[in-house]
Amino acid sequence: MSRSNSVLSDVIDVVSDQAKVERAQVSPTTDLSDLGLESLDIVELIFALEEKFDIELDFNANDPDAASIANPNSIAAAIEGLIDEG
């Protein structure tokens, strides 16, 4: 499994755990809002992702770039970018 697939798989695991849904309900393109995640849930998701990957995500819900965490694909891409900068 490539790092990209591994990161995406881990992101899906964290998202499904935070959304309290079965992993099968979360695909790479599942919109987080479709999982019923509200703003506090998103903050908790960010914390869980930061802990899982030992990174710091710069996230502001009022920022137009918040779309970078719209779904597991975009989250994984953002995390990989941080890992590459690392």
TAJOVEN-V960548 format. One record per backbone hydrogen bond with DSSP energy under -0.5 kcal/mol. NH is the residue of the N-H (numbers start at 1). CO is the residue of the C=O. If there is no record, write none. Layout:
nh=NH co=CO
nh=NH co=CO
This chain:
nh=6 co=2
nh=7 co=3
nh=8 co=4
nh=9 co=5
nh=10 co=6
nh=11 co=7
nh=12 co=8
nh=13 co=9
nh=14 co=10
nh=15 co=11
nh=16 co=12
nh=17 co=13
nh=18 co=14
nh=19 co=15
nh=20 co=16
nh=21 co=16
nh=25 co=22
nh=26 co=23
nh=27 co=25
nh=30 co=27
nh=32 co=70
nh=34 co=31
nh=35 co=31
nh=35 co=32
nh=36 co=33
nh=37 co=32
nh=42 co=38
nh=43 co=39
nh=44 co=40
nh=45 co=41
nh=46 co=42
nh=47 co=43
nh=48 co=44
nh=49 co=45
nh=50 co=46
nh=51 co=47
nh=52 co=48
nh=53 co=49
nh=54 co=50
nh=55 co=50
nh=59 co=57
nh=63 co=60
nh=66 co=63
nh=67 co=64
nh=68 co=65
nh=69 co=66
nh=70 co=67
nh=72 co=30
nh=73 co=28
nh=75 co=71
nh=76 co=72
nh=77 co=73
nh=78 co=74
nh=79 co=75
nh=80 co=76
nh=81 co=77
nh=82 co=78
nh=83 co=79
nh=84 co=80
nh=85 co=81
nh=86 co=82
